[in-house]
């Protein structure tokens, strides 16, 4: 396994699975059912029926950590969370209202971690005793996945506890998922600006801890052009109070993201759109960023500054 970078899969809407080079895996907002349409009973198609089937069944999801951005049904999916209840190694983190859904799904309290905007937590996998001893002996113990909850403006009054997530992987590479957020004039400061400050602080820490260590994600930066997240996923659908493609591109520009992925645009018949206008807006408002449209359920890898499809075994 490569010891730098991370892999990622886009499952539609705001569902992502990311895996660190050392094996730690995290799912963001895994929506693997049709709960928004069926509510567990109806079989008739509605405006909230999926346009495509889930890439995997809820019971097939096996990760170390699930991050929920808020409580809406396409983000905190009750059916998916119910399927995770027996898998005691999977931890769930999120804001208050989202964690209420996890509790309703039967996730035990010791597996749940409340997180607030601006709060930072490092999550570690929990290897068996022999594996942990071997990691200590060989000096190969993981640094853990660093997670910081970022500011997001609630899109309606049903949940006032939205967050996004900034992740730092073991080699220092970073991924920012904005979550669902509405636009306001201070969003570039409270969300994107804080992301840039955090990344700068993390990189300064990494340099002090391991100066000159190969594989660490480094981008030349200056006060005029600070380094932002290596990869950023941002909602672009404009419906239900979310960012428009224009405002999403403004946020990407403020974040100085290297690669920008459109998200939250493809799942529902009443709330889908062509992401191409976002590319045009990005060229205007974030000319230093690279637009990247991911194919659903295809594995990609960010490594040595490049995001590209993972090599498939022939």
C-alpha positions in Angstrom: 0.0 0.0 0.0 1.2 3.5 -0.8 2.3 5.3 2.4 1.3 8.8 1.1 -1.9 10.4 0.1 -5.4 9.0 0.3 -8.0 7.3 -1.9 -11.6 8.6 -2.3 -14.9 7.3 -3.8 -17.9 9.5 -4.6 -21.2 7.7 -4.1 -23.5 10.6 -5.1 -25.0 13.6 -3.4 -22.6 14.3 -0.5 -21.5 10.7 0.2 -17.8 10.0 0.1 -15.5 7.2 1.3 -11.9 8.2 1.9 -9.1 5.9 3.0 -5.7 7.0 4.3 -2.6 5.4 2.8 -2.1 3.6 6.1 -5.6 2.1 6.0 -7.8 4.3 8.2 -11.2 4.8 6.4 -13.9 7.4 6.8 -17.3 7.8 5.3 -18.9 11.2 5.0 -22.7 11.4 4.9 -23.2 7.8 3.6 -26.7 7.8 2.0 -27.1 4.1 0.9 -30.8 3.7 0.9 -33.9 5.4 -0.4 -35.1 6.5 3.0 -35.9 10.1 1.9 -38.5 8.8 -0.4 -39.8 5.6 1.4 -39.5 6.5 5.0 -39.3 2.7 5.5 -42.8 2.1 4.2 -43.7 3.5 0.8 -42.7 1.9 -2.5 -44.1 4.6 -4.8 -41.6 6.9 -6.5 -41.6 10.5 -5.3 -39.6 13.7 -6.0 -37.1 12.4 -3.4 -36.6 9.0 -5.0 -33.1 8.2 -6.0 -32.1 8.7 -9.7 -29.7 5.8 -9.4 -29.3 2.9 -7.0 -26.8 3.0 -4.1 -23.3 1.8 -5.0 -23.3 -0.5 -2.0 -25.9 -1.8 0.4 -25.9 -0.2 3.9 -24.8 -3.5 5.5 -21.7 -3.6 3.1 -20.3 -0.3 4.5 -17.2 -1.1 6.6 -15.2 1.9 7.7 -13.5 3.1 10.9 -15.4 6.3 11.2 -18.6 8.0 9.9 -18.8 11.7 9.8 -22.3 13.3 9.6 -22.6 16.9 8.6 -26.2 17.4 9.7 -29.5 15.6 10.2 -31.3 15.8 6.8 -32.3 12.4 5.6 -29.8 12.3 2.6 -26.9 13.0 5.0 -27.8 11.2 8.3 -29.6 8.2 6.7 -31.5 6.2 9.3 -31.4 3.0 7.3 -27.7 3.1 6.7 -27.0 3.9 10.4 -29.3 1.0 11.5 -27.1 -1.3 9.4 -24.0 0.0 11.2 -25.4 -0.6 14.7 -24.0 -4.2 15.0 -20.6 -3.1 13.7 -19.1 -2.0 17.0 -15.8 -0.9 15.6 -17.4 1.9 13.6 -17.5 5.3 15.3 -20.0 8.0 14.5 -19.2 11.7 14.9 -21.3 14.8 14.1 -23.3 17.7 15.4 -26.2 17.2 17.9 -29.2 16.8 15.7 -27.4 14.3 13.4 -26.3 12.2 16.3 -30.0 12.0 17.5 -30.5 10.0 14.2 -27.6 7.8 15.1 -29.0 7.2 18.6 -32.4 6.4 17.0 -30.7 3.9 14.8 -29.3 2.0 17.8 -25.7 3.2 17.8 -24.5 2.8 21.3 -23.4 5.9 23.2 -19.7 4.9 23.6 -19.4 4.9 19.8 -20.8 8.4 19.3 -18.8 11.6 19.4 -20.3 15.1 19.4 -18.4 17.6 17.5 -18.9 21.4 17.2 -17.8 23.9 14.6 -14.1 24.8 15.2 -13.5 21.7 17.3 -10.6 19.4 16.3 -10.4 15.7 17.1 -7.8 13.0 16.1 -9.3 9.6 15.5 -7.2 6.4 15.6 -8.1 2.9 14.5 -8.2 0.3 17.2 -6.0 -2.6 16.2 -5.9 -5.8 18.2 -3.3 -6.3 20.9 -0.8 -8.2 18.7 -1.2 -5.7 15.9 -0.7 -2.8 18.2 2.4 -4.4 19.8 3.9 -4.9 16.3 3.2 -1.2 15.4 5.0 -0.1 18.6 7.9 -2.5 17.9 8.3 -1.4 14.3 7.6 2.3 14.8 4.9 2.1 12.2 2.1 3.4 14.5 -0.4 5.6 12.8 -0.6 9.4 13.3 -4.4 9.1 13.1 -6.9 11.0 11.1 -7.1 14.6 12.1 -10.7 16.1 11.8 -11.8 19.6 12.3 -15.4 20.6 12.1 -15.9 23.7 9.9 -18.5 26.4 9.9 -21.6 25.9 7.7 -24.6 28.1 7.6 -27.9 26.2 8.2 -30.0 26.0 5.0 -33.4 25.9 6.9 -34.8 25.9 10.4 -35.2 22.2 10.7 -31.5 21.8 11.8 -29.4 24.7 13.0 -26.3 22.5 13.6 -24.7 22.1 10.2 -20.9 21.5 9.9 -18.4 20.7 7.2 -15.2 18.7 7.8 -11.5 19.4 7.2 -9.5 16.2 7.2 -5.7 15.8 7.5 -4.3 12.4 6.6 -1.1 10.7 7.9 1.1 12.3 5.2 -0.3 15.8 5.8 -2.6 15.9 2.7 -5.9 17.5 3.3 -9.6 17.2 2.2 -12.4 19.7 2.9 -16.0 18.8 2.6 -18.2 21.9 3.1 -21.3 20.0 4.0 -24.6 21.7 3.1 -24.3 25.4 3.6 -26.2 28.6 2.6 -24.3 31.7 1.5 -23.6 34.7 3.6 -21.0 37.4 3.2 -18.9 36.1 6.1 -18.8 32.5 4.9 -15.5 33.0 3.0 -14.0 34.2 6.4 -15.7 31.8 8.9 -15.4 28.7 6.7 -12.8 29.0 4.0 -10.6 31.5 5.8 -10.5 29.3 8.9 -9.7 26.2 6.7 -6.6 28.0 5.3 -5.4 29.1 8.7 -5.8 25.6 10.1 -3.9 24.0 7.2 -1.1 26.5 7.6 -0.9 25.7 11.4 -1.0 22.0 10.7 1.8 22.2 8.2 3.9 24.3 10.6 3.5 21.6 13.2 4.4 18.9 10.7 7.5 20.7 9.7 8.6 21.0 13.3 7.9 17.4 14.1 9.5 15.9 11.0 11.6 18.4 9.0 12.4 17.3 5.5 10.3 14.1 5.8 9.4 12.9 2.3 5.8 12.4 1.2 4.3 15.3 3.2 1.8 17.3 1.1 3.5 20.6 0.5 2.4 23.5 -1.7 4.5 26.6 -2.0 2.5 29.4 -0.4 2.8 33.1 0.4 0.6 35.7 2.2 -0.8 36.7 -1.2 -1.5 33.1 -2.2 -1.8 30.8 0.8 -2.1 27.1 0.4 -5.6 25.6 0.9 -7.0 22.1 1.0 -5.5 19.6 -1.5 -9.1 18.5 -2.4 -12.3 20.3 -1.7 -15.9 19.0 -2.2 -18.6 21.7 -2.2 -22.4 21.7 -2.6 -23.5 23.4 -5.8 -27.2 22.6 -6.2 -28.7 26.0 -5.0 -31.9 24.2 -4.0 -33.1 24.1 -0.4 -30.9 27.0 0.5 -27.6 25.5 -0.6 -24.8 27.4 -2.4 -25.3 28.2 -6.1 -22.6 27.2 -8.5 -21.5 30.9 -8.5 -21.3 31.1 -4.7 -19.7 27.7 -4.4 -16.9 28.9 -6.7 -16.4 32.0 -4.6 -16.0 29.8 -1.6 -13.5 27.6 -3.4 -11.5 30.7 -4.4 -11.4 31.9 -0.8 -10.2 28.5 0.3 -7.4 28.4 -2.3 -8.2 24.7 -3.0 -6.1 22.8 -5.4 -8.8 20.4 -6.7 -12.5 21.2 -6.4 -15.2 18.6 -6.7 -18.8 19.5 -7.3 -21.1 17.7 -4.9 -24.8 17.5 -4.0 -26.1 17.9 -7.6 -27.0 14.4 -8.9 -29.3 12.4 -6.7 -32.9 13.7 -6.7 -35.1 14.3 -9.8 -36.4 17.6 -8.3 -33.0 18.9 -7.2 -30.4 17.9 -9.8 -28.5 20.0 -12.3 -25.7 20.1 -14.8 -22.4 20.7 -13.0 -20.8 22.4 -16.0 -21.8 26.0 -15.1 -19.8 25.4 -11.9 -16.7 24.8 -14.0 -17.2 28.1 -15.7 -17.8 29.9 -12.4 -14.7 28.3 -10.9 -12.6 29.6 -13.8 -13.8 33.1 -13.0 -13.7 33.0 -9.2 -11.0 30.4 -8.4 -8.6 30.5 -11.4 -5.9 28.7 -9.3 -8.1 25.7 -8.7 -8.7 22.6 -10.8 -12.2 21.5 -11.5 -12.6 17.8 -11.1 -15.8 15.8 -11.8 -15.7 12.4 -10.2 -17.4 9.4 -11.7 -19.7 7.8 -9.1 -18.3 4.7 -7.4 -14.9 4.9 -9.0 -11.8 4.9 -6.9 -9.5 7.9 -7.2 -6.2 8.6 -5.5 -4.6 11.9 -4.4 -0.9 11.3 -4.2 2.2 13.6 -4.7 0.0 16.5 -5.5 -2.1 14.8 -8.2 -5.7 13.6 -8.1 -6.4 10.8 -10.7 -8.2 7.5 -11.1 -6.6 4.7 -9.1 -4.9 2.1 -11.1 -7.1 -0.9 -11.5 -5.8 -4.4 -11.3 -6.0 -6.1 -14.7 
